[in-house]
Amino acid sequence: MLLKDGEMDMQMEKFTPMGEVVADDRARIAFGKAGVRRDDKYAVAVSGDGEILLTPLVSIPRRELLVWEDELVRASLGRALAQSAAGELEDLGDFSQYAIDDDEHENDDAGIV
């Protein structure tokens, strides 16, 4: 996209032209040439000029969201992974006695026993 002074819009410099596509009779557009695969998920944004921006997304389980929201947890996890990769491990024994069987407690939140 060119601005009136002939300079390319700074946002467009991040993009590589991949060709031209035509919407089918159901208003769908194929993006396979751009690297999109089946079941990929995207956030869609539309500018006032009709430009469409697709931002790749991934879903994470709610129980893992804390790692992304809390910088201290994320840093601690990073240190733990680095220590593990370096072989700095200490065997604390078997903790299986504390494990909760998800199948047995699957319906606890719904009040079903």
C-alpha positions as CSV (number, residue, x, y, z in Angstrom):
1,M,0.0,0.0,0.0
2,L,1.4,3.4,-1.0
3,L,0.9,6.6,1.0
4,K,0.4,9.9,-0.9
5,D,4.1,10.7,-0.6
6,G,5.0,7.3,-2.2
7,E,6.4,5.6,0.9
8,M,5.2,2.2,1.8
9,D,3.0,2.0,4.9
10,M,5.3,0.9,7.8
11,Q,2.8,-1.9,8.7
12,M,2.8,-3.4,5.3
13,E,6.6,-3.7,5.4
14,K,6.1,-6.7,7.7
15,F,4.1,-8.6,5.0
16,T,5.2,-10.6,2.0
17,P,2.8,-10.6,-0.9
18,M,1.5,-14.2,-1.5
19,G,-0.7,-13.6,-4.6
20,E,-4.3,-12.9,-5.2
21,V,-7.3,-14.9,-4.1
22,V,-11.0,-14.9,-5.0
23,A,-13.8,-15.7,-2.6
24,D,-15.9,-18.7,-3.6
25,D,-19.7,-18.7,-3.7
26,R,-19.8,-19.1,0.1
27,A,-17.4,-16.1,0.6
28,R,-14.6,-18.4,1.6
29,I,-11.0,-17.7,0.7
30,A,-8.2,-20.4,0.5
31,F,-5.0,-19.5,2.4
32,G,-3.0,-22.7,1.9
33,K,-0.4,-20.9,-0.2
34,A,0.2,-18.6,2.8
35,G,1.0,-21.7,5.1
36,V,-2.4,-22.0,6.7
37,R,-3.2,-25.6,7.7
38,R,-6.4,-27.4,8.6
39,D,-7.7,-26.5,12.1
40,D,-5.3,-23.5,12.5
41,K,-7.0,-20.8,14.5
42,Y,-6.8,-17.0,13.8
43,A,-8.0,-13.8,15.3
44,V,-9.6,-11.6,12.5
45,A,-9.4,-7.8,12.4
46,V,-10.8,-5.6,9.7
47,S,-9.6,-2.0,9.2
48,G,-11.8,0.9,8.0
49,D,-10.3,0.4,4.6
50,G,-11.4,-3.2,4.4
51,E,-7.9,-4.7,5.0
52,I,-8.1,-8.0,6.8
53,L,-5.5,-9.0,9.4
54,L,-5.3,-12.6,10.5
55,T,-3.3,-13.2,13.7
56,P,-2.4,-16.8,14.5
57,L,-3.7,-18.1,17.8
58,V,-3.2,-21.1,20.0
59,S,-5.5,-22.3,22.8
60,I,-4.1,-23.3,26.1
61,P,-5.8,-25.1,29.0
62,R,-7.1,-22.7,31.7
63,R,-4.9,-24.5,34.2
64,E,-1.8,-23.4,32.2
65,L,-3.0,-19.7,31.9
66,L,-1.3,-18.8,35.2
67,V,2.1,-19.4,33.6
68,W,1.4,-16.8,31.0
69,E,-0.2,-14.3,33.3
70,D,2.2,-14.4,36.2
71,E,5.8,-13.4,35.5
72,L,7.2,-14.9,38.7
73,V,5.6,-18.3,37.9
74,R,6.9,-18.1,34.3
75,A,10.4,-17.3,35.6
76,S,10.4,-20.1,38.1
77,L,9.2,-22.6,35.5
78,G,12.0,-21.4,33.2
79,R,14.6,-22.0,35.9
80,A,13.2,-25.4,36.7
81,L,13.3,-26.4,33.0
82,A,16.9,-25.2,32.7
83,Q,17.9,-27.1,35.8
84,S,16.3,-30.2,34.5
85,A,18.0,-29.9,31.1
86,A,21.3,-29.5,32.9
87,G,20.7,-32.6,34.9
88,E,20.4,-30.8,38.2
89,L,17.8,-33.1,39.6
90,E,17.0,-34.4,43.0
91,D,14.8,-37.5,43.4
92,L,12.2,-36.8,46.0
93,G,10.5,-40.2,45.8
94,D,7.1,-41.4,44.7
95,F,4.2,-38.9,44.9
96,S,1.6,-41.1,43.2
97,Q,-0.3,-41.4,46.5
98,Y,-1.2,-37.7,46.1
99,A,-2.5,-38.0,42.6
100,I,-6.1,-37.4,41.9
101,D,-7.8,-39.6,39.3
102,D,-9.4,-37.1,36.9
103,D,-12.0,-39.7,35.9
104,E,-13.2,-40.1,39.4
105,H,-13.5,-36.3,40.0
106,E,-14.5,-35.3,36.5
107,N,-18.1,-34.3,37.5
108,D,-17.3,-32.7,40.9
109,D,-17.8,-29.2,39.6
110,A,-21.3,-30.0,38.3
111,G,-22.4,-31.5,41.6
112,I,-22.6,-35.0,40.2
113,V,-21.1,-37.8,42.3
